[in-house]
Amino acid sequence: MSSSQSRPVFRFAPSTNGHLHLGHALSVLENVHDAERFNGRLLLRIEDIDRTRCTPQLEAAAIEDLSWLGIRFDSLPGRQSDHFDDYSLALDRLRAMGLVYPAFLTRGDVKKAVAAFETEGRIWPRDPDGAPLYPDTDLRRCENERQQLLANGKRHAWRLNMKAACEKAGQSLTWKEYGADGIAEITAAPADWGDIILSRSDAPSSYHLSVVVDDARQGITHVVRGKDLYHATSVHRLLQVLLGLPEPVYRHHRLILADDGRKLSKSNGDTALRQLREAGKQPADIRSLCGF
């Protein structure tokens, strides 16, 4: 093994569905810090599965912002849109295990089911992000009905049968979280997320599926990302075990929050680096705002 292959590998993986904001600057700087600390390599991965909102113009803007900030990567940018076949193969493997089913309920259907349930004074279970878990309506459909709906072109997503997947994994799942005090073993709880989406009619892969496939394909050894993805790591460890993919170590860093306490969002145009640059901020100012 060459010295370059044995070095730790980090990645910064922004979704180019909007302009980068201060939270992205923090995350890439955290990755740069750890890559330098461990003498590792840092890769840039463009997460552009959403072919409607992710545009070449936004990708170019993101790369230009990162260059302006002084970030240097150890390879040319990689793009998820170049690897749709990899995600399809992973989905096929899960399907062959009997762990995936077509889900036909729309968001409106789910909203109605939850509302009807909760009018009776009960509380519908929700995932760690607060979204209602998907009903078991489609999971209970007989195979003949499923095939008929598919043959009729009924719009659908593909979801993971979480109960069956956890049984198939057949072990107590954990992930390794590293920090200033060393490495901690964190117990994973993927069932808290219910039957997650793996693929939709308008996207060939979900974030959960693509991220584990990408990290394995690129040989990522250290995943440094925000605390908002801490609980999602449970799902990623489950998929890694099911697909026989290597396990990276993780670090979930602090977040930069808006004045009202919410997470920064591209959709709200929060503290976009473009706007800060236009207001006269310099790279050193951005680093200072991020605590570097």
DAGI-V954090 format. One record per run of one state. SS is the DSSP state (~ for helix, > for strand, _ for the rest). FROM is the first residue (numbers start at 0). TO is the last residue. If there is no record, write none. Layout:
# DAGI-V954090
SS&FROM&TO, SS&FROM&TO
This chain:
# DAGI-V954090
_&0&1, ~&2&5, _&6&7, >&8&11, _&12&13, >&14&14, _&15&19, >&20&20, ~&21&36, _&37&39, >&40&46, _&47&54, ~&55&68, _&69&76, >&77&78, ~&79&81, _&82&82, ~&83&95, _&96&98, >&99&102, _&103&105, ~&106&117, _&118&124, >&125&125, _&126&130, >&131&131, _&132&141, ~&142&150, _&151&155, >&156&159, _&160&160, ~&161&168, _&169&172, >&173&178, _&179&180, >&181&186, _&187&188, ~&189&192, _&193&195, >&196&199, _&200&201, >&202&202, _&203&205, ~&206&216, _&217&220, >&221&225, ~&226&228, _&229&231, ~&232&242, _&243&247, >&248&252, _&253&255, >&256&256, _&257&261, >&262&262, _&263&264, ~&265&267, _&268&270, >&271&271, ~&272&277, _&278&281, ~&282&288, _&289&291
